Amino acid sequence: MQLENLYSIITLPLLFALSAFFTAATQLLAPKARTPIVVFPHHPSHVAVKKGPSSADSDKLSLKALVLSRCRSLFSEYKSTWWLPNGHLQTAYSVMADFTMTDKMYYNRQYIRLLDGGTLGLDFAPVDSSKLKPDTPIIVVQHGLTGGSYEAYVRAILYPACTPVEEGGLGYRAVVINFRGCAGVPITSSMLYSAGHTDDLRQALFYISHTYPEAPLLGLGFSLGANIMTRYISEEGPQCRLSSGCALACPWDLAQNNERLLSTFIGKHVYAKALGTNLLNLVKRHQNALVAKPSGRILEAMAAVLALKNPTLRDFDHHFSRIASGPPPSFPYVSAEAYYDGQSSHHAVKDVHVPFLSINSADDPIVQSVPMDGGGNSFVVMALTPGGGHLGWFQSGASWREVDRWTTQPVLEWMRMAGQMVAGDTCQCRPLQVDTDGWIKEQGIDHLGCKPAEGGGTIDGNAVDDGNMQGL
């Protein structure tokens, strides 16, 4: 084991455990509200809903009325399991626990090449989808910071969502869009990914829409992926290829949440360094590919970031993300703060034009600033649970040793509503076309496109990506 990996392998889990223990000792007896806060818009949009699962007719119903009647678990009590009573312990458990035998998923991976030379890995489930109809809803997943389709928080929802209806599931398709360099996806260009650049998601949706033109696409984002998804939906407006969105633990205001993270000892030396170290490990793993055909600014960014030891998230973003995680003219940014401002989603949520549900936790140690007004948007429903940490939400399972996630049922109910009830014929998406070289593009947009690439096949979605901490 290389010495530079000792911080993430030993020190960070130890700090997680110590900080969680001392926080639990002081908060264990503190009373907490259990019911989530759910904020509806003052004037909710009316959404077209099918009169029946197979009906071509639809009615217009208030989004609030739909959520109240179809997403009842969203209003259910959240009660953390007794041995994970606060956000630190919830987050630590999400990072350090073994979930490899829980919600086991297998995927069919399809690599796609992007016009800029980059590669994405699209992991489709279920592996055998031969019995699914062409219009079966597809859950389109954006994972967290350095995660992938293997993440336990992803599988907790996709396992029941992709289980056949006759076995108690939704019977849906799902696809996880693995970022460049994540979850075994190769780096084939000199660009990584960023906190809010949306073109990779946009091009992946070209491929998914082209492959399944009759299927409604339901967005589901976790943490960083939720930020990207929210920005994409807001940028596209009525032309959005996603007919709905669901964001879990979205970091919203990147600047303010980073500032709060760095303002405490635990925030700076545990969470900020865990996030920064995960990203640094990702760059180290792919450094040869990133500098294969680099520009001058990429070479400078690589040299600067590789010299860092145990960086905070801001350290990494200042030396690398603001420079090498997106294309001109947006990149490079002059500072990490400018990068955060430009890549945040809190100021974009007002422009969301599809039904959208956000769930955050009040004791999330990483995301502490949440725009509970939803930007005043008539399509947006904001929920805040009293606990759950960052991407945790663990509650007691069948026995005292077992846990499950409170968020699973509300999200499944939302997906059922969005896929089976909300009519998907209102999208004003630009037509897709395939050019003579096989690139799938949107009509009138020549600088973006994708096409299938070699590799892929059936993959085991239950093994943690070696070298990075899970759950973030």
C-alpha positions as CSV (number, residue, x, y, z in Angstrom):
1,M,0.0,0.0,0.0
2,Q,1.4,3.4,-1.0
3,L,2.1,5.8,1.9
4,E,0.1,8.6,0.3
5,N,-3.1,6.5,0.6
6,L,-2.7,6.0,4.4
7,Y,-4.7,9.2,5.1
8,S,-7.8,8.0,3.3
9,I,-7.5,4.4,4.4
10,I,-6.7,4.9,8.1
11,T,-6.8,8.5,9.3
12,L,-10.2,9.5,7.8
13,P,-12.2,6.6,9.1
14,L,-10.7,7.1,12.5
15,L,-11.5,10.8,12.5
16,F,-15.1,9.9,11.3
17,A,-15.5,7.5,14.2
18,L,-14.1,9.8,16.8
19,S,-16.1,12.9,15.7
20,A,-19.2,10.8,15.5
21,F,-18.7,9.3,19.0
22,F,-18.2,12.6,20.7
23,T,-21.1,14.2,18.9
24,A,-23.3,11.3,19.8
25,A,-22.3,11.6,23.5
26,T,-23.5,15.2,23.6
27,Q,-26.6,14.8,21.5
28,L,-28.0,11.4,22.4
29,L,-30.5,12.7,24.9
30,A,-31.5,15.8,22.9
31,P,-35.1,15.6,21.8
32,K,-35.7,15.9,18.0
33,A,-38.7,16.4,15.8
34,R,-39.3,13.3,13.7
35,T,-41.6,14.5,11.0
36,P,-40.0,15.9,7.8
37,I,-40.7,19.5,6.8
38,V,-42.3,19.5,3.4
39,V,-42.7,22.8,1.6
40,F,-45.0,23.2,-1.4
41,P,-45.1,26.1,-3.7
42,H,-47.7,28.8,-3.0
43,H,-49.3,28.2,-6.4
44,P,-48.4,24.6,-7.4
45,S,-48.4,23.8,-11.1
46,H,-51.1,21.6,-12.5
47,V,-49.7,18.4,-14.1
48,A,-51.2,16.2,-16.7
49,V,-51.8,12.7,-15.2
50,K,-53.1,9.6,-17.0
51,K,-56.6,8.4,-16.0
52,G,-55.2,4.9,-15.8
53,P,-52.0,3.0,-16.3
54,S,-52.9,2.1,-19.9
55,S,-55.1,5.1,-20.6
56,A,-54.3,7.6,-23.3
57,D,-56.5,10.2,-21.6
58,S,-55.3,12.5,-18.9
59,D,-56.5,15.0,-16.4
60,K,-54.9,18.1,-14.9
61,L,-54.2,17.8,-11.2
62,S,-52.3,20.0,-8.7
63,L,-48.8,18.8,-8.0
64,K,-49.5,19.3,-4.3
65,A,-52.6,17.1,-4.5
66,L,-50.7,14.5,-6.4
67,V,-47.8,14.4,-3.8
68,L,-50.2,14.3,-0.9
69,S,-52.1,11.4,-2.3
70,R,-49.4,9.4,-4.1
71,C,-46.3,10.1,-2.0
72,R,-47.6,9.5,1.5
73,S,-44.3,8.1,2.8
74,L,-42.8,11.6,2.4
75,F,-44.8,12.7,5.4
76,S,-44.0,9.6,7.5
77,E,-42.0,9.8,10.7
78,Y,-38.2,9.6,10.3
79,K,-36.7,7.7,13.2
80,S,-33.0,6.9,13.0
81,T,-31.8,3.6,14.2
82,W,-30.8,4.0,17.9
83,W,-27.1,3.4,17.3
84,L,-26.9,6.0,14.5
85,P,-28.6,8.9,16.3
86,N,-27.0,11.9,14.5
87,G,-25.7,13.1,11.1
88,H,-22.0,12.3,11.8
89,L,-22.8,8.7,12.7
90,Q,-25.2,8.4,9.8
91,T,-22.5,9.7,7.4
92,A,-19.7,7.7,8.9
93,Y,-21.8,4.5,8.5
94,S,-22.6,5.3,4.9
95,V,-18.8,5.6,4.2
96,M,-17.5,2.7,6.2
97,A,-20.2,0.0,6.4
98,D,-20.1,-3.1,4.2
99,F,-23.1,-3.0,1.8
100,T,-21.9,-5.6,-0.7
101,M,-24.5,-8.1,0.2
102,T,-27.4,-5.7,0.3
103,D,-29.6,-4.7,-2.7
104,K,-27.4,-6.7,-5.1
105,M,-27.4,-5.2,-8.6
106,Y,-25.9,-6.2,-11.9
107,Y,-25.8,-4.0,-15.0
108,N,-25.3,-4.0,-18.7
109,R,-22.6,-1.4,-19.4
110,Q,-22.6,0.6,-22.6
111,Y,-19.7,3.0,-23.1
112,I,-20.4,6.1,-25.2
113,R,-17.8,8.3,-26.8
114,L,-18.4,12.1,-26.7
115,L,-17.5,14.6,-29.4
116,D,-14.7,16.0,-27.3
117,G,-13.1,12.5,-27.0
118,G,-14.4,11.8,-23.5
119,T,-16.1,8.6,-22.4
120,L,-19.1,7.8,-20.2
121,G,-20.2,4.5,-18.8
122,L,-24.0,3.9,-18.9
123,D,-25.0,1.0,-16.7
124,F,-28.5,-0.3,-17.5
125,A,-30.7,-2.5,-15.3
126,P,-32.2,-5.0,-15.3
127,V,-29.7,-7.1,-17.2
128,D,-32.5,-9.0,-18.9
129,S,-35.0,-6.4,-20.0
130,S,-36.5,-8.5,-22.9
131,K,-39.9,-8.6,-21.3
132,L,-40.1,-4.8,-20.7
133,K,-42.3,-2.7,-23.0
134,P,-40.7,0.1,-25.1
135,D,-42.5,2.7,-23.0
136,T,-41.3,1.4,-19.6
137,P,-40.1,4.4,-17.6
138,I,-36.4,4.7,-17.1
139,I,-34.8,6.1,-14.0
140,V,-31.7,8.1,-15.0
141,V,-29.2,8.3,-12.2
142,Q,-26.4,10.8,-11.5
143,H,-24.2,9.5,-8.6
144,G,-22.2,11.4,-6.0
145,L,-18.8,13.0,-6.0
146,T,-16.5,10.0,-7.0
147,G,-19.1,7.3,-6.9
148,G,-20.8,5.1,-9.5
149,S,-23.5,2.5,-10.0
150,Y,-22.0,0.4,-7.2
151,E,-22.9,2.9,-4.5
152,A,-25.2,1.5,-1.8
153,Y,-27.4,4.6,-1.9
154,V,-28.0,4.0,-5.6
155,R,-28.7,0.3,-5.3
156,A,-31.1,0.9,-2.3
157,I,-33.5,2.6,-4.8
158,L,-32.7,0.8,-8.1
159,Y,-33.0,-2.7,-6.6
160,P,-36.8,-2.4,-5.8
161,A,-37.3,-0.1,-8.8
162,C,-36.0,-2.7,-11.3
163,T,-37.7,-5.6,-9.5
164,P,-40.6,-6.9,-11.6
165,V,-44.1,-5.8,-10.6
166,E,-45.2,-9.3,-9.8
167,E,-42.4,-9.5,-7.3
168,G,-43.4,-6.3,-5.6
169,G,-41.2,-3.8,-7.5
170,L,-41.9,-1.0,-9.9
171,G,-40.8,-3.0,-13.0
172,Y,-38.8,-0.1,-14.4
173,R,-35.6,0.2,-16.3
174,A,-32.7,2.3,-14.8
175,V,-29.5,3.6,-16.1
176,V,-26.6,5.1,-14.0
177,I,-24.5,7.6,-15.9
178,N,-21.0,7.0,-14.5
179,F,-18.8,10.1,-14.7
180,R,-15.6,10.2,-16.6
181,G,-13.0,8.2,-14.7
182,C,-15.5,6.8,-12.1
183,A,-16.5,3.2,-11.5
184,G,-14.0,1.8,-14.0
185,V,-14.8,4.2,-16.8
186,P,-11.6,5.1,-18.7
187,I,-10.4,8.7,-19.2
188,T,-10.0,9.3,-22.9
189,S,-9.6,13.0,-23.0
190,S,-7.8,15.7,-21.0
191,M,-11.0,16.8,-19.2
192,L,-12.5,15.4,-16.0
193,Y,-16.0,16.4,-14.7
194,S,-17.2,19.3,-12.5
195,A,-19.8,20.1,-9.9
196,G,-22.2,21.6,-12.3
197,H,-21.2,21.3,-16.0
198,T,-24.2,19.6,-17.7
199,D,-23.0,18.6,-21.2
200,D,-22.0,15.1,-20.2
201,L,-25.5,14.4,-18.8
202,R,-27.0,16.2,-21.9
203,Q,-25.1,13.9,-24.3
204,A,-25.9,10.7,-22.3
205,L,-29.6,11.6,-22.6
206,F,-29.2,11.9,-26.4
207,Y,-28.1,8.2,-26.4
208,I,-30.8,7.1,-23.9
209,S,-33.6,9.0,-25.8
210,H,-32.4,7.6,-29.1
211,T,-32.3,4.1,-27.8
212,Y,-35.7,4.2,-26.0
213,P,-37.7,6.9,-27.8
214,E,-41.0,5.9,-26.2
215,A,-39.9,5.8,-22.6
216,P,-40.3,8.6,-20.1
217,L,-37.0,9.5,-18.4
218,L,-37.1,10.2,-14.7
219,G,-34.2,12.0,-13.2
220,L,-32.6,10.9,-9.9
221,G,-29.5,12.7,-8.5
222,F,-27.4,12.1,-5.4
223,S,-25.3,14.8,-3.9
224,L,-23.0,16.2,-6.6
225,G,-25.1,14.4,-9.2
226,A,-28.2,16.1,-7.9
227,N,-26.5,19.5,-8.4
228,I,-25.7,18.6,-12.0
229,M,-29.1,17.2,-12.7
230,T,-30.9,20.3,-11.2
231,R,-28.8,22.6,-13.3
232,Y,-29.5,20.6,-16.5
233,I,-33.2,20.6,-15.9
234,S,-33.2,24.3,-15.3
235,E,-31.1,25.0,-18.4
236,E,-33.4,23.0,-20.7
237,G,-36.7,24.4,-19.5
238,P,-39.6,22.9,-21.5
239,Q,-37.1,21.2,-23.8
240,C,-35.8,19.0,-20.9
241,R,-35.6,15.3,-21.8
242,L,-36.2,14.4,-18.1
243,S,-40.0,14.4,-17.4
244,S,-39.3,14.7,-13.7
245,G,-36.5,15.2,-11.2
246,C,-35.7,13.9,-7.7
247,A,-32.6,15.3,-5.8
248,L,-31.2,13.7,-2.7
249,A,-28.7,15.6,-0.6
250,C,-28.1,18.2,-3.2
251,P,-25.3,20.6,-2.2
252,W,-27.2,23.6,-3.7
253,D,-25.1,26.6,-2.7
254,L,-21.5,25.3,-3.2
255,A,-19.8,28.4,-1.9
256,Q,-21.8,28.7,1.3
257,N,-21.7,25.0,2.1
258,N,-18.0,24.9,1.6
259,E,-17.5,28.0,3.8
260,R,-19.5,26.3,6.6
261,L,-17.6,23.1,6.1
262,L,-14.3,24.9,6.6
263,S,-15.5,26.8,9.6
264,T,-15.3,23.9,12.0
265,F,-12.5,21.5,13.0
266,I,-14.5,18.4,12.0
267,G,-15.8,20.0,8.8
268,K,-12.3,21.0,7.7
269,H,-10.2,18.0,8.8
270,V,-12.7,15.2,8.3
271,Y,-15.3,16.0,5.7
272,A,-13.5,18.5,3.5
273,K,-10.4,16.4,3.5
274,A,-12.3,13.2,2.8
275,L,-13.9,14.9,-0.3
276,G,-10.6,16.4,-1.5
277,T,-8.7,13.2,-1.0
278,N,-11.3,11.2,-2.9
279,L,-10.9,13.6,-5.9
280,L,-7.1,13.6,-5.6
281,N,-7.0,9.8,-5.6
282,L,-9.2,9.8,-8.8
283,V,-6.8,12.2,-10.5
284,K,-3.7,10.1,-9.5
285,R,-5.4,7.0,-10.9
286,H,-5.9,8.6,-14.3
287,Q,-2.9,11.1,-14.4
288,N,-1.3,9.4,-17.4
289,A,-4.5,9.6,-19.5
290,L,-5.2,13.2,-18.4
291,V,-1.9,14.4,-19.6
292,A,-1.8,12.3,-22.8
293,K,-2.9,15.2,-25.0
294,P,-3.0,18.2,-22.6
295,S,-3.1,21.9,-23.0
296,G,-0.7,24.1,-21.0
297,R,-3.3,24.9,-18.4
298,I,-4.0,21.2,-17.8
299,L,-0.3,20.4,-17.3
300,E,0.0,23.3,-14.8
301,A,-3.1,22.1,-13.0
302,M,-1.9,18.5,-12.8
303,A,1.5,19.6,-11.4
304,A,-0.2,21.8,-8.8
305,V,-2.8,19.3,-7.6
306,L,-0.4,16.3,-7.5
307,A,1.9,18.3,-5.1
308,L,-1.0,18.5,-2.6
309,K,-1.0,16.4,0.6
310,N,-4.4,15.6,2.2
311,P,-6.2,18.5,0.4
312,T,-9.5,19.9,1.4
313,L,-12.2,20.0,-1.2
314,R,-11.5,23.7,-1.7
315,D,-7.8,23.0,-2.1
316,F,-8.5,20.5,-4.9
317,D,-11.1,22.7,-6.6
318,H,-8.7,25.7,-6.5
319,H,-5.8,23.8,-8.0
320,F,-7.7,21.6,-10.4
321,S,-11.5,21.7,-10.8
322,R,-11.7,25.4,-11.7
323,I,-9.2,24.8,-14.4
324,A,-9.5,21.3,-15.9
325,S,-13.1,20.1,-15.2
326,G,-14.9,21.8,-18.1
327,P,-14.4,23.4,-21.5
328,P,-14.0,27.0,-22.4
329,P,-15.4,29.6,-22.3
330,S,-16.7,28.8,-18.8
331,F,-13.4,27.3,-17.7
332,P,-11.0,28.2,-16.3
333,Y,-12.5,30.1,-13.4
334,V,-10.4,32.8,-11.7
335,S,-10.8,31.2,-8.2
336,A,-12.5,28.3,-6.4
337,E,-15.1,30.8,-5.2
338,A,-16.0,31.9,-8.7
339,Y,-16.1,28.2,-9.7
340,Y,-18.6,27.5,-6.8
341,D,-20.8,30.4,-7.8
342,G,-20.8,29.4,-11.4
343,Q,-21.5,25.7,-10.8
344,S,-24.2,26.0,-8.0
345,S,-27.8,25.0,-8.4
346,H,-29.5,27.1,-5.7
347,H,-29.9,30.0,-8.1
348,A,-31.0,27.7,-11.0
349,V,-33.9,25.9,-9.3
350,K,-36.3,28.7,-10.0
351,D,-36.1,27.7,-13.7
352,V,-37.0,24.1,-13.3
353,H,-39.9,23.2,-15.6
354,V,-40.8,19.7,-14.6
355,P,-42.2,18.2,-11.4
356,F,-39.2,18.2,-9.0
357,L,-38.8,16.7,-5.5
358,S,-35.8,17.6,-3.3
359,I,-34.9,15.8,0.0
360,N,-32.2,17.0,2.3
361,S,-31.3,16.3,5.9
362,A,-31.2,18.9,8.7
363,D,-28.2,17.3,10.3
364,D,-26.2,16.7,7.1
365,P,-22.6,17.7,8.1
366,I,-21.7,18.4,4.4
367,V,-24.8,20.3,3.1
368,Q,-26.0,22.8,5.7
369,S,-27.6,25.5,3.4
370,V,-30.8,24.4,1.6
371,P,-33.1,26.8,-0.3
372,M,-36.3,25.6,1.3
373,D,-38.4,28.1,-0.7
374,G,-37.5,26.1,-3.9
375,G,-36.8,29.3,-5.7
376,G,-40.5,30.1,-5.6
377,N,-41.0,27.6,-8.4
378,S,-44.4,26.1,-8.9
379,F,-42.9,22.8,-10.0
380,V,-40.7,22.3,-6.9
381,V,-41.4,20.4,-3.7
382,M,-38.8,20.7,-0.9
383,A,-38.4,18.2,1.9
384,L,-36.1,18.4,5.0
385,T,-35.8,15.4,7.3
386,P,-34.8,16.0,11.0
387,G,-31.9,13.6,10.6
388,G,-30.2,11.3,8.2
389,G,-26.7,12.8,7.7
390,H,-25.3,12.9,4.2
391,L,-26.8,10.2,2.0
392,G,-27.6,8.1,5.0
393,W,-31.2,8.2,6.3
394,F,-30.7,4.9,8.0
395,Q,-33.5,3.5,10.1
396,S,-34.1,0.2,11.9
397,G,-34.6,-2.8,9.7
398,A,-36.0,-6.3,10.4
399,S,-33.6,-6.8,13.3
400,W,-31.6,-4.6,15.6
401,R,-28.5,-5.3,13.5
402,E,-30.2,-4.4,10.2
403,V,-30.9,-1.0,8.7
404,D,-32.7,0.3,5.7
405,R,-33.0,3.8,4.3
406,W,-36.0,6.0,5.0
407,T,-35.7,7.7,1.6
408,T,-36.3,4.5,-0.4
409,Q,-40.1,4.5,0.0
410,P,-40.7,8.2,-0.7
411,V,-38.5,8.1,-3.8
412,L,-40.2,4.9,-5.1
413,E,-43.6,6.5,-4.6
414,W,-42.4,9.6,-6.4
415,M,-41.0,7.5,-9.3
416,R,-44.3,5.5,-9.5
417,M,-46.2,8.8,-9.7
418,A,-43.9,10.3,-12.3
419,G,-43.6,7.2,-14.5
420,Q,-47.2,5.9,-14.3
421,M,-49.2,8.9,-13.6
422,V,-47.5,12.0,-15.0
423,A,-48.1,12.2,-18.7
424,G,-44.8,12.3,-20.6
425,D,-46.1,13.9,-23.8
426,T,-45.4,17.5,-22.9
427,C,-41.7,17.6,-23.7
428,Q,-40.7,20.0,-26.4
429,C,-37.4,18.3,-26.9
430,R,-35.3,19.1,-30.0
431,P,-35.3,16.3,-32.6
432,L,-32.4,13.9,-32.6
433,Q,-30.5,12.9,-35.7
434,V,-27.6,10.6,-36.5
435,D,-25.0,12.1,-38.8
436,T,-23.0,10.2,-41.4
437,D,-20.2,9.4,-38.9
438,G,-22.7,7.9,-36.5
439,W,-22.8,10.8,-34.0
440,I,-26.2,11.2,-32.2
441,K,-26.9,14.9,-32.0
442,E,-29.7,17.3,-31.3
443,Q,-30.9,19.2,-34.3
444,G,-29.2,22.6,-34.5
445,I,-26.5,21.8,-31.9
446,D,-23.3,20.6,-33.7
447,H,-20.8,20.8,-30.8
448,L,-22.4,18.0,-28.8
449,G,-22.9,14.4,-29.7
450,C,-22.2,10.8,-28.7
451,K,-22.0,7.4,-30.2
452,P,-21.5,3.8,-28.9
453,A,-18.0,2.8,-28.0
454,E,-16.4,-0.6,-27.6
455,G,-16.3,-2.4,-24.3
456,G,-18.8,-2.8,-21.6
457,G,-21.0,-5.9,-21.0
458,T,-22.4,-7.3,-17.8
459,I,-20.8,-5.9,-14.7
460,D,-21.1,-6.7,-11.0
461,G,-22.6,-3.5,-9.4
462,N,-21.9,-4.5,-5.8
463,A,-18.1,-4.2,-5.4
464,V,-16.8,-0.8,-4.1
465,D,-14.5,1.1,-6.4
466,D,-11.0,0.4,-5.0
467,G,-9.1,3.4,-3.8
468,N,-12.0,5.8,-3.0
469,M,-14.3,6.0,0.0
470,Q,-17.9,5.1,-0.8
471,G,-21.0,6.9,0.2
472,L,-19.9,10.5,-0.7
